[in-house]
């Protein structure tokens, strides 16, 4: 299998994740420090410290510290979430694209996997068809109904809530990616034969146990991904060989244009 990976994009986003997480922690620390302001300023007043007469210090003393703490709490939390999301996706090992690549190991060079190098983040193309892949890293008992992820409540999930990947709506995300990539391919190839792009959601955590009640797009565990794609191959692609070949050539060209390297 040919794997196109945009290493520069991955490193850039990993760096963004680290810096944003650090900024979030710094802002949270400022908010915590602001909560001690009344006690500190009271000491200044008792000791007749000239700093106690400063207008900003007086504002902090008279309730301003609460506003600072709340703003820092919100800002630090949001930055932390952005940082964690980028670090989970681009720094944590193995990355989601690496899990998918390992799951598809053994496919021949007619099959191409594109990571962060196309209009959609993760794309697979080959004789089985073209697929946009959206990943989720949740573990444990996972129920999917109407495209929504539901998990039973437990203390561990509560304790690590801020560090976990938000469930979101992965089916909607995969379908949106598929529509975007299909429109791009139609425009690039200028063909009257529409390029079909199929959405699929892949759970990358080994400990995920899926119970799929209802979904408008395929949802599989990464261990079943190769089997799923082989099943699609047996079913046959709706595209002609010429259209498929042209689509893969266009995807290869776009990946190279964006600086992706072939593994």
C-alpha positions in Angstrom: 0.0 0.0 0.0 1.2 3.5 -0.8 0.9 5.9 2.1 1.1 9.6 1.6 1.8 11.5 4.9 2.0 15.2 5.3 4.8 15.2 8.0 5.2 19.0 8.0 1.5 19.5 8.7 1.6 16.9 11.4 4.6 18.5 13.1 3.0 22.0 12.8 -0.2 20.9 14.4 1.6 18.9 17.1 3.6 22.1 18.0 0.4 24.1 18.0 -1.0 21.6 20.4 1.9 21.8 22.8 2.0 25.6 22.8 -1.7 26.0 23.2 -1.8 23.5 26.1 1.0 25.4 27.8 -0.8 28.7 27.2 -4.0 27.2 28.7 -2.1 26.0 31.8 -0.5 29.5 32.2 -3.8 31.2 32.0 -5.3 28.9 34.5 -2.4 29.6 36.8 -3.1 33.4 36.5 -6.7 32.7 37.4 -5.7 30.8 40.4 -3.3 33.5 41.5 -6.1 36.1 41.1 -8.2 34.2 43.6 -5.5 35.0 46.3 -5.6 38.7 45.5 -8.0 39.8 48.3 -5.8 38.2 51.0 -2.6 39.6 49.6 -4.0 43.1 49.1 -5.5 43.0 52.7 -2.0 42.4 53.9 -0.7 45.4 51.9 -3.4 47.6 53.4 -2.5 46.5 56.9 1.1 47.2 56.3 0.4 50.5 54.6 2.0 49.3 51.4 1.8 52.1 48.7 0.8 49.4 46.1 -2.6 49.1 47.9 -3.6 52.5 46.6 -3.2 51.5 43.0 -6.5 51.7 41.0 -6.1 48.2 39.5 -5.2 46.8 42.9 -8.3 48.4 44.4 -10.5 47.0 41.6 -9.1 43.6 42.2 -9.8 44.0 45.9 -13.4 45.0 45.4 -14.5 42.0 43.3 -12.4 42.4 40.2 -10.4 39.2 41.1 -13.6 37.2 40.6 -13.9 38.4 37.0 -10.3 37.7 36.3 -10.6 34.2 37.8 -13.7 33.3 35.8 -12.3 34.6 32.5 -9.0 32.8 33.0 -10.9 29.6 33.9 -12.9 29.7 30.7 -10.0 30.8 28.5 -7.6 28.3 30.0 -10.2 25.5 29.6 -10.8 26.3 25.9 -7.2 26.6 25.1 -6.5 23.4 26.9 -9.2 21.6 24.9 -7.8 22.9 21.6 -4.3 21.9 22.7 -5.3 18.4 23.8 -7.2 17.8 20.6 -4.2 18.6 18.5 -1.8 16.6 20.7 -4.1 13.5 20.6 -4.4 13.7 16.8 -0.9 14.8 15.8 1.5 13.9 18.7 0.2 10.9 20.6 1.7 7.7 19.4 0.3 5.9 17.5 -1.5 8.6 15.7 -5.0 7.8 14.3 -3.6 7.7 10.8 -0.9 5.3 11.9 -3.5 3.0 13.5 -5.4 3.0 10.2 -2.3 2.3 8.2 -1.4 -0.6 10.4 -4.9 -2.0 10.1 -4.5 -1.9 6.3 -1.1 -3.5 6.2 -0.8 -6.1 3.5 -2.8 -4.2 0.8 -0.9 -3.9 -2.5 0.2 -0.7 -4.2 -3.1 -0.3 -6.0 -4.4 1.0 -2.6 -3.4 4.5 -1.4 -3.9 6.0 2.0 -3.6 9.8 2.3 -3.0 11.4 5.7 -3.5 15.2 6.1 -2.8 15.7 2.4 -6.2 16.0 0.7 -9.3 18.2 1.1 -10.4 15.6 3.7 -8.0 14.6 6.5 -7.9 10.9 6.0 -8.6 9.3 2.6 -8.4 5.7 1.3 -8.5 5.0 -2.4 -8.2 1.7 -4.3 -10.1 -0.9 -6.2 -12.7 -1.0 -3.4 -13.5 2.6 -4.0 -12.7 6.0 -2.4 -13.4 6.5 1.3 -13.2 9.4 3.7 -12.2 8.1 7.2 -13.1 9.8 10.4 -11.5 8.3 13.6 -12.5 8.2 17.2 -10.4 7.0 20.1 -13.0 6.2 22.8 -12.6 3.0 24.8 -15.0 0.8 26.7 -18.7 0.1 25.9 -19.8 2.3 23.1 -23.3 2.4 21.7 -24.1 4.2 18.4 -27.6 5.1 17.6 -28.6 7.6 15.0 -24.9 8.5 14.4 -24.5 9.5 18.1 -22.0 8.0 20.4 -23.3 7.0 23.8 -21.3 5.6 26.7 -22.5 4.4 30.2 -21.5 6.7 33.1 -18.5 5.7 35.2 -16.2 7.4 37.6 -13.1 7.0 35.4 -14.8 8.8 32.5 -15.7 11.6 34.9 -12.2 11.9 36.4 -10.6 12.1 32.9 -13.4 14.0 31.1 -11.2 17.0 30.2 -8.5 14.8 28.7 -10.8 12.7 26.5 -11.7 13.2 22.9 -15.2 14.6 22.5 -17.5 12.1 20.9 -19.2 14.6 18.6 -21.1 13.4 15.5 -18.5 11.3 13.7 -21.0 10.0 11.1 -22.0 13.5 10.1 -18.3 14.5 10.0 -17.5 11.6 7.7 -20.4 12.3 5.4 -19.4 16.0 5.2 -15.8 15.0 4.3 -17.1 12.6 1.7 -19.3 15.4 0.1 -16.4 17.8 0.1 -13.9 15.4 -1.4 -16.5 14.2 -4.0 -17.2 17.8 -5.1 -13.4 18.5 -5.3 -12.8 15.4 -7.5 -15.7 16.3 -9.8 -14.3 19.8 -10.3 -10.7 18.5 -10.7 -11.5 15.7 -13.2 -14.2 17.7 -15.0 -16.1 14.4 -15.7 -19.7 13.7 -16.3 -19.3 10.5 -14.4 -19.7 11.5 -10.7 -16.9 10.3 -8.4 -18.5 8.4 -5.6 -16.8 8.9 -2.2 -18.0 6.8 0.8 -17.8 7.8 4.4 -16.6 5.4 7.1 -16.0 5.9 10.9 -13.2 3.9 12.4 -12.6 3.4 16.2 -8.9 3.2 16.8 -8.8 2.2 20.5 -8.1 -1.6 21.0 -10.5 -1.6 24.0 -13.5 -0.1 22.2 -16.5 -2.4 22.2 -19.1 -1.3 19.6 -22.8 -1.8 19.8 -24.2 -0.3 16.6 -27.9 0.2 16.8 -28.4 2.5 13.8 -26.1 4.5 11.5 -26.4 6.2 8.1 -22.7 5.4 7.4 -20.5 2.4 8.2 -18.9 2.3 11.6 -16.1 -0.3 12.2 -13.4 -1.1 14.7 -9.9 -0.7 13.2 -9.4 -4.5 13.5 -12.3 -5.0 11.1 -11.4 -2.2 8.7 -9.5 -4.4 6.2 -12.3 -7.0 6.2 -14.9 -4.2 5.5 -12.9 -2.8 2.6 -12.4 -6.3 1.1 -16.2 -6.7 1.3 -16.6 -3.5 -0.6 -14.2 -4.8 -3.2 -16.2 -8.0 -3.7 -19.3 -5.8 -4.1 -17.6 -3.9 -6.9 -17.1 -0.1 -7.3 -19.7 2.0 -9.0 -17.0 3.9 -10.8 -15.5 3.0 -14.1 -11.8 2.0 -14.1 -10.9 5.1 -16.0 -12.7 7.4 -13.5 -11.1 5.5 -10.6 -7.6 5.8 -12.2 -8.1 9.5 -12.9 -9.3 10.1 -9.3 -6.3 8.3 -7.8 -3.9 10.3 -10.0 -5.6 13.5 -8.9 -5.3 12.5 -5.2 -1.6 11.6 -5.7 -0.9 14.9 -7.4 -2.7 16.9 -4.7 -0.9 15.0 -1.9 2.5 15.8 -3.6 1.5 19.4 -4.1 0.8 19.7 -0.3 4.2 18.3 0.5 3.2 14.8 1.5 5.9 12.1 1.5 5.4 8.5 0.3 6.1 5.8 2.8 
